[in-house]
Structures are given as C-alpha cells and as structure tokens.
Amino acid sequence: MTKQDRAVRTRLALIRSAAEHFEARGYVRASLSEISAGAGVSSGALHFHFANKAAVAEAVEHAAARALRRVAGRGRGGDGWALQRLVDVTHHVARLLCADVVVRAGLRLNAEAVAGRVRDLRREWRECVHALLAEAERRGELAAGMPPHRSSAVVLAATTGIEVLAREDPGWLARPSLTDLWHLLLPCVAAPHLAGALDPAGTEPEHAGPDIGREPDIGRDADLGREPGVGKEAGVGKEADASREPDASREPDVGRDTGGALEEPGRAGLALR
C-alpha cells in the first residue's frame, strides 16, 4: 500500500469516526480527541487533514451529500412505471439510512446548521421526487386532481416525517413501515388503471444491500466541487505531500461498516437519511 493510500484511508477513518461521535453526541459535545482516538490515529494526523472541528463536520456533510445524490439519482433513469421507481427508491433510501452512520450524521449536522453552513442535504431527494412525479404525470400515471406539485408535497412530508421519527426509533425505516405508508399513498396518487400494478413493498429483494456503484474518488465530485481539506495541510494553502502525514505507517481500521458515503481506496461499493 502506498503512502498516499494510507493517507486516504486515514482520512476516511477520521470522517467515519467523526460521524459516529456527531450522531451520538451532536456537534458541540463531540471532541477532536475522541474523533482521532476513534479513528486510531493521533491528534496530529487529524490536524494534517482538517484545520478544525468545523472542517471535519463539513467533510462528513460532503460525504453524506454524495451518497444521497447517488441514491436519489437511482430512480431517475430506470425503466417501468415512474411511480414504482419512486416507491423503490424510498426503500433504498431507508436501507442506506439504516446502514450508513455518515449519512445519518450528515443530516443531523445539516439540521443543526453547524458553523452556519447552508448546504441542503435533502435537496437531492426533493428533486428526485419532483422529477419522478413529473414523469409520472407525462405518462398518465397520476390520479385526476393530483398534479405533481400536490403529490410531491404529500410524498415529501411523509418521507421526511419518517426520517425524523427514525432518529429515535429506527423501526420507522423498516420495510413494513414504508410498505404501510405506500399502501395509504398510492391509491391517492396513482391513476386507477395502476391499481394492483404497483408494489408498495418495492420490487427489490428485501435483503438487497445499498450497493449502488463505485464511489468517486474523494475530492473529485464535480457536482459538489473540491471536498474541504482534501490534499491540503491544515491552515496551509498549498498542496501537502501525503508522505508527510503523521502516523502514516499506522493503518487504521477503515474496512468496517463501509456504508455508502465512504469507500476504501480501490474497492467498489457504496452502502440516504
């Protein structure tokens, strides 16, 4: 393994450790010493990658946003009924929320408006819902009197409510809960000729994991721009040599619970809130 790979692994481990502490304790109570210890690295290694706690939180939100974008985009380019794809993607989102602490922490940080950041992590989901319902209208899938803007409001309110409730009780994200939701919503939203054609439980197997493809290299997500702190020493405006990273020879355990917002270098796999 190259020194650069070890530096990337260290950074991913720090993001995951930060996500675990932000989710459990909130931004204010989580400490940098806890985050570095959770990643198995020194405080110096943390500060090599991140200038301060706000920069760590920004990296967690960035990783969460990338995972949310991938999941939200999953339903836009598929085949079959647009409404079925919307149902399917909500189940996929729920599995990701259960599996990925980085996404959950990113949404919590976003809700807390940490450090005055204004990135809206739910934007991708709203746009996905709007796009699929607009497609459904064009294809005659929506019930009379349910234009996309009205049906979008209902779906967004329901799914966001489930996400909020799941912060205290993860059971809200279980497949039966979402299935019950769609049992109620589909008769109101879908055109009568689709009765019986749409599956509220989703069309993917229940055991299907949230693997939706290879995660892009850190800092190369063109839509979000350069990820904060990538490849730069804390407080320094020039590119840093990864070989200078403190404790670079110490490889933290980053292969565990890789979820969806982070990926180990050179491995495919991606595990939304």
Secondary structure, 3 states (H helix, E strand, C coil): CCHHHHHHHHHHHHHHHHHHHHHHHHHHHCCHHHHHHHHCCCHHHHHHHCCCHHHHHHHHHHHHHHHHHHHHHHCCCCCCCHHHHHHHHHHHHHHHHHHCHHHHHHHHHHHHCHHHCCCCCCHHHHHHHHHHHHHHHHCCCECCCCCHHHHHHHHHHHHHHHHHHHCCCHHHHCHHHHHHHHHHHHHHHECHHHCCCCCCCCCCCCCCCCCCCCCCCCCCCCCCCCCCCCCECCCCCCECCHHHCCCCCCCCCCCCCCCCCCCCCCCCCCCCC
